């Protein structure tokens, strides 16, 4: 600190730390309190300057590697947890005798994601990303415990809400935290490495079907165990610096900075809107709808595009989209059931409410697994007739969903043409040094 005269060092100063010490590289925006001397400010500034001049990037140490691995595992949880359950929600509903609550198994988690998403940034700024991420992993474990042990639909929905809170936090922190640890010029390749952790879980829906053929509750053991391991890894190896916004503040002072009234109004309004949207109504549309081979190319190209916008687009609109498609789908199933399913069902001796239960059962898996629940279906001929009728019923429900998707996808493509080039921001700046 010899470059500051003694008289100046002892004089009280106010204002921005970077301005007072002529440190243009200091971009924290730290404001000095009354009574802070130039010497005290210079001590802080010198420490920061020495750090900046000796190390400008995070070195690839074992600790840094494990930190990245922990965030990759966290990313896997946020993406794989919904995928494991997305194709077996009808099986879960059937097992819990809650066929009428099928839509809520899907959207309860999405509503929770949408409710927590607006506050993740504020909470991260106040308490730090490490604290928030670790809280989300605890919620993941807790949610899986509740889902895996519940005997009824109420417990399942509670577990879905808890896991939704955890996923909402992880969606907005796992990738964001990683991007702060590397130069901006390496963001794209770094995010690619993190996302590669998901490759073994890409067939998560198939894994879910296979596990559900034994017992769907084992899925919660897998996800909960994975979250516990990620928690341990990040607790040990992720050591970010203190949050500048929280330096010198008590927990009470941090909590006082939260806008509780605005948060309450936003959550209540959002939850009421999304709940009301779902309250009402409790396949291959390619070249040849009868041949699955004609859809693979379109499906793969479409999913590549979805992957590029999946993370930033999660939240409120996910719930609206799922609700809209589900309600349309239910309407189509109801309409087509009269045309394609009613006659074969009556011929098999199934009437009234049992028809609805049978249609729901066909969506839960192969009829051969559940045929014992319908004693009227007592011959192979009747079973084959019901299965064929179910195929025809569901087959005619999907085209309208794909047409609607084309409209939204087309609007997204047009909007993407107006994105600006960010290449000028891709430099060697590192936001957070471990």
N, C-alpha and C positions, 0 to 999 in steps of 0.2 A: 504493500500500500504506500510505498515511498513516493508515488507520483501524485499524492494529494498533500498539500501543505497542512501543517499541524493546526493552524488557526481555523482553517476551513473544516478540517475533520471534526472539530469539537463544536462547531456551530449547528444548531438545530435546523432541520430541513423538513419540508413537506412536499408532497407531490408524488409523481410516478418514479419508481426506483430506477428504471432505465433512463429517464430524462435527467435525473439528478446526477447519475454517475456516467452519463454519456456512453451508455452501453446499448447501441442500437440493435444488437442481436437479441437482447432480452425482451421477449414478447409476451411475458406472463401478465402484464397489466397490474402488477402489485403496487398498491398505493401505501405510502408510508404514513404511520400514525403520528399524532402530535408528540413532540419530545424526542423523536428518534434523531440521533446525531449523524453527521456525515460519516463519522468513523464507523458507527454501527452499520450504516447503509453500505459503506465501502467494503466492510468485511463480508457481507452477504454477496455483494456484487463481485468481489474478487473470487470468492469460492465458485460462483456460477461461471465466471469467465475462465478460470482454470479448468473447470470441468469441460467447458465448451471447446477449449483449445487442445486438450489432451485426448478427448474421445468424442468423435462426432457421430458415430453409429454404434449400435449395440453389437458387440462381438458374438460370434457363433460359439458360445460356450455350452456345456452340458445343461446348465440351468436355463439358458435361453431356449435351447432345443426342447426341454421338457415343458417350458411355458407354452411354446407353440403347440406341442402335443396336447397339452391340457385344453387349450382353446379349440383345437381340432376335435377333441372328444366332446367338448361342449356343443360345438356345431352339429356333430352327429346326433346328439340327444334332441336338439330342437327340430331337426329334420326327420329323424327316424321314428321318434315317438308317435307322431300322428300317422305316419305311414304304416306302422305295425298294426294300428287299430282301424285304419280306414276301410279295409276290405272285410273286416270281421265284426263291424258294429251290429250287423243284423244277427250274427251268431250270439253276440253278447246280449242283445235285446231279447232274443229268444230264450237264452239261458236264464235270464233274470225275470222272465215273464213280463216283459215291458215292450211289446211290439209297438204300442202307441207312442212310445217316447223315442223312437229311432232317431228322429231329426235332432233331438236334444243331445244325444250322445255325440253327435258331430259338432253342433254349433255352440254347446256350452263351453268347450275349450276355446273356440274361436272368439266368443264374446269376452272371455277372460283375457285373451291376448290383446284384443282391441281396447279393453278397459285399462290395462296397465301400460300399454305402449306410449301414450303421451307423457308419462311421468318418468320414464327410464332415464332420459337425458338429464333431467333436473336432479334426480337422485344420484346419478353417477357423478355429476359435478360437485355435489355436496359431500357424499360419503366415499367416493372413489369407485372405480370400476371393479376392483378386486372384491370389495365388500358386496357390491350388488351381484356380481357373478356367483359368488359363493352362496349368497342367499338364494339365488335361483336354483342352484344345484341341490340345496337342502329341500327346496319346494318340490323339485323333481322326485327326490327320494320319498318324501312324504306323500305326494300325489300317487305314486306307484303303490305304496303300501295301502293307501285307502282303496284304490281301484282293485288291487289284488285280493283284498280281504272282505270286500263288501258283499253282503248277502242280498242286496236290493238295488233298485235303480237310483234311489236317492243318494246312497253312498257312492255309486259310480259317478253320478253327475258332480258330486262334491269333489271327488278325486280329479275329474276332468277340469274343473275350475281351477283347482290348485296347480295342476300340471300346466294349464293354460297361462297362469301367471308366470310360471317358471320359463315357459317357452317364449312368452312375450319379452321377458328380460334378455334371454339368451339371443333372440333374433337381433336385438339392437346393441348387443355388447360384445359378443364373441368375435365377430369380424371387425367391429370398430376398434376393439382393444388391440387387435393384431396390427391394424393399419397404423397405429400410433408408435409401434416399436421398430418400424423399418423405414428407410427413405421412401419418399413418395414415388420416386422413379421405379421402385421395386414392388409397389402395391399389387399390381396385377398378378405377377408371378407368385407373390407370397399368398395372396388369397387363393390362388390355384392350388398351392400346396396344402393349405388348410382344408379346402373343399375335397381334396383327394382322400382325406380320411373317411369320407362318406362312401367311397367306392365299394368296400365290402358290404355295406348296408343298402346298396342300390336296390336289391331285390327284397327290401324290407316287407313289402306287402305279401310276397310269396312266403317269406319266413313266417309272417304272421299267420297265414293260412295253414302252414305246416304245423306250427306250434299249437294252433287252435284245434287241430285234429286230435290232439292229445288233451290239452286243457289250455284255454286262452289266458288263464291267470299266470301262466309261466312267463308270458311276455313282460309282465310288470316286474318280475324278478330280474330279467335281462336288462331292462331299461334302468331300473333302480340301482342295480349293481354297477352298471356303466357310469351312472351319474355319481355314485359314491367314489369310484376310482378317480374320475375327473376332479372331484372336490379335493381329494388328497393331493393330487398332482399340483393343482393350482395353489393350494394352501402352502405347500412347501417351496415351490420354485418361482412363483410369480410374485416379485417384490418391486412394485412400482413406487416411485417417490410419493410423498404426501401430496394430497390435493391442495393446490394453492388457495382455492376458495375456502378451505376448511382450516387453514393454519391458524392456531390460536383460538379457535372457537370450540365451545362445549357442544355436546349433543343437543342440549336444549336450544342453544342459539342456532344450530344447524336446522333443527326442526321448525324453528320460528320463521325460517326463510321460505317455507313451503306455502303456497297459496291454497289453503284448505277449502275456502268457499268455492273458488274456481274449479278446484279438483272435484269437489262434491257435485257441483252442477254438471260438469262434463261427464263424470262417470254415470250419474243417475240418468241424465238425458240419453247418453249413449246406450246404456243397458236397456232402458225402457224402449227405445226405438228398435234395437236389434231383437229384443224379446218379443215385442209386438209383431215384428216382421215374421217371426217363426211360429207365432201362436196359432195360426189358422189351420194349416194342413199338417195336423200332427204326422242292333248296337253297332254295328259297324256301318257307318254311312259313307264309306269310301266308294271306289268304283263298283265293286260287287259286294253288297251287304251279306252275302252268303259265304264269302271266302275271306278268312282272316288274313291271308297273305297279302291282300291288296291294301292293308292298312298300315303295315309296319313302317314303310318309308315315311308316310305322312306323320305317323305317331312320333317317330324318332326326331324328325326335323322340328315338329311342334314342341316336343319336350326340351330340346336344346334352347329354343326361344324362351320357353317358360322359365328355365333355369336362370337365364340372365336377368329376369325381373322379379324372381320369386321373393328374394329377401327384402328389397325395399318396398315391395307392394303388399306385404303382409299387414294385417291389422283390420281396420273397420271394413274395408271393401271385401276382404275375404269372407267375412260373415254374411255380408249382403249377397255376394255371389253364390255362396253355398246355399243360402236360404232361397234365393230366387230359383236356382236350378232344381233344388229339392222339391219345392212347391210345384213347379212345372212338371217335374217327373212324376210326382204323386197324382197330379191331375191326369196325366197321360196313362198311367197304370190303371187308374180307376175307370177311365173311358174305354181303354182297350180290353179290360177284363170282361166287360159285358159282351164284347164282340168275339173274343178268342177263347176266353176261359170259362165262361158261365156254363155253356152247354156240356163240355167234357166233365166239369165238376158235378153237375146235376146227374149226368149219366153214371158217374161213379158213386152216387149216393150222398154227396156233400151239399149242404144247403146253408143259407143265411150266413151267420157269423163265422161258420167254419170255413167258408170260402175265403174270407179276408185273412184268416189265420194261415190257410194253405198258401195263399199268394205270398205272404210274408215269409213263410217257411222256405219257399223256393228261392228267395233271395238270401237265405242264411247258409245255403250249401246244397249239396246233392240231396235230392229227395229220399234216396235210399237210406240216408242217415237218420231221417225223421219220419219215415213212412209208418213206423209203429205207433205214432201219435194219431194216426188217422186209420182206424180199423176198417173203414169202408173201402179203402184201397187195398183189396185183399188178393188181387191177381196181378201178374206181370203186365197184362194188357192194360188194365186201368192205370197202373203206374206209368207206363210208357205214354198213354194218352194224356195224363196230367202234365208230365214233363214237356211234351211237345206243345201243349197249350200254353204252358208257362214261357217257353221259348218265344212263341209267337206274340204273347202279350208284352214281354219286355223288349223284344226286338223292335217293335214299332214305337217305343217310347223314346228312343235315343236320337233319331234324326233332328228333331226340333232343337234339342240341346246343342248339337253341333252347329246348326245354323245360327243360333244366338251367339255361340262362341266365335264364329267367323266375324260377326258384326263387331263385337268388342275387340277382337284381334286386329281387324282392319283399322279401327279407330286408334289403337295403340301404335300401329305401324306408322300411320300418318303423323301422330304426335311425336314419334321418335325422330322424324326428319328435321325437327326444329331444335334438337339438342345441340349445344355448343361444344366446340373442341376444348378439351381440358389439358391438352399436351403441354401448354406453357407452365402448368402447375406441377408437372412431373419433374422434381429436382431431387437433391440429396438431403433435404431437410428431414430430420427425425424429431417427432413431437415429444416423445417420452423416452428418457434414458433410464435403463434399469440399473 
